[in-house]
Each structure stands twice: as C-alpha cells, then as structure tokens.
Amino acid sequence: MITLDLPKELENLLDRFAKDLGVSKEEFVLQAIRERVEDLEDLATAEAALAKDGGERIPLADIIAEFGDGTDENGNSLHAAE
C-alpha cells in the first residue's frame, strides 16, 4: 500500500477529473500509474531494440514503391480498422 500527501491543487485536479470520468480517485490514479509504467516499459523495449539495431534504414518512398501507401485507387484506406 502507498499513501501520498498530495498538494491541495493536485488533489482538487484529481477530484475534478475522476468525477468528470465517473470513476473513483483510486481508479483514476491506478490507471494513470499503470499507463505511465507501461509507457516506460515500451520506451525501455524500444531503446533496447535500437541499441541492438545495425543502423540500416529504408526510406519511406522505397516502402511505398514496393508495397503501396495503404490506399486503393480512389484513396480509400485498405486497413480494416479504419
């Protein structure tokens, strides 16, 4: 368990955002911490991958020339999620 004494201004901001989102302050803080830790983990993974990277880069124009830009002849996205 962690107990924090927040500055009043931050406590008020936390109260407001939690209320606006319809969650408890605890849920709001837990989600914020979770997201921050996940972001730091992603950053560490990316930095480790870059450290092992041989430095080869492929220009975007070459990728588009080989695979296309992700749109059909009318400019519509070919990605199902979009």
N, C-alpha and C positions, 0 to 999 in steps of 0.2 A: 504494500500500500504506500502511496505517496500523498503527502499533504503539502499543499502550496499556499503561501500567503501572497495573493495577487495584489498589485497596486489597484486602488479603487477604480481608476479609469479603465483598466483592463477587465476588471470584474464586471463593470457596467456594460462594456462592449460584449463580453461573453454572454451576459444575461440577455442582451438585446438580440444577438444572433441566434442563440439557442431558441429563444421564444419565436423569432421570425421563422425558423426552420421547423418548429414544432417538436423539438427534442429536448431532453434534459441537458443541463450543463455538463453532466458527466459524459453522456453520449457524445456531445459536441466535442469535448476535449479529447476523449478517447479516439474519435475518428480523426481529429487533427493530428494527434500524435502518431497514429497508425500511418496516415498518409505521408507525414514527414519522414518517418523511419523507412517506409517503402521507397520514397524518393531518394533518400541517402543510399539505400541498398542498390537501387538502379544505377545511381551515379558511380558507386564503387565498382559495380559489374562493368559498366561502360569504360571506366578508366582502366580496369584490368585488361579488358579486351584491346583497348588502344595501346597499352603498354606492350602487348604481345604482337601487335599489328606490324606487318612488314612495311607499311607505308604506301602500298600500292593503292592508287585511287583511279576510279573510272569516271570520266566526265559524264554528266547527266545527258548531254547531247548524244553520246555514244549509246547509252542505255535506251534512250527514246528511239534512236535509229534502229536498234536491234529489236526492241520489244514493243514499241509504240508508247503513247503517252497516257494510256488508260481510258481513252475515249473512242467512240465509234466515229464513223464518217460524218455524223451530224453533231459531234461534240458532246454526246451523251456519255456519262460515266459508265464504264464496263464493270464497276465494282458493285457487288450485290448489296453491300452495307450502305451505300449512298443513295 
